Amino acid sequence: MDYFIVVVTTLAGLYFHGWLYVRMRRWIERDLALSLAGADPGKRAYMLQKLEQARSEKVGRKQLAVWLQREAAEYTG
């Protein structure tokens, strides 16, 4: 019974840390996109749309900032 408790607690902790890592990464990426948009509501919506596009195209983490900057420069609003 002791081993069962240890295994369940360890798995729950690992799951929680994985979930937290994914959530923080999404928050950071969203914050990056919104910081590139500035205060313009139209550009903010555009950048969030481009962030979703980057996720669907599986743009790498290292390339994401450059990719988003390029997309922000192409905004004609």
N, C-alpha and C positions, 0 to 999 in steps of 0.2 A: 504494500500500500504506500509506503514511503517513496518508493521509486516512481510510482504513478503520479504522486503529487509533484515531485521534482520535474518529471517529464512534462506534465501539463503546464506547470508554471513557466518552465523554460520555453516551451513552444509558444505560449501566450506572450511572453516577453519578446521573443524574436519576431512574432507577427506584428506586435505593436511598434517595434522599432522600424520594421520595414514599412509599415503604413505611415509612420511619422516621417521617414526619409522621403517617401514619394510625395506626401503633402507639402513638405518644405521645399522640395525641388520645384513643384508646380507653382508655389507662391513666389519663389525667386524668379522663375521664368515670366510669370505674369507681371511682377513688379518691374522687370527689365523692359517688357513691352510697353507698359504704361509710362515708364520714365522717358522712353524715346518719343512717346506721343505728346508729352507736355500737357497743357490745359485744354486743348481743343477736343471737344466731345466727339466730333466726327473722326478725328484721327485716332482717338482712344478706341473707338469701336473698330476702326480699320485695323489697328495693331493687334487687338484681341482676335480678330478674324485671321490675321496673318499668323498669329501664334498657333491657332488651331491648325492652320494649313501646314505649318512647320512640324507640328506633332504628327499629322497624318503622313507627311512625307518622310518622317523619321530623320529630321535634321539632327546631326550629332550635337552633343552638349557644347563642345568646343567651337563649333561653327555657328551655333545659334545666335550669339551676339552679333556677329558680322552679317548673318543672314537677315536678322531683324533690322539692323541699321540700313542695309541696302533697301529693304522694303519700305522703311520709314522715309528714305530719300525719294522714293518713287511716288509717294503720296501727293496727289494733286488737289485734294479737297476742295 
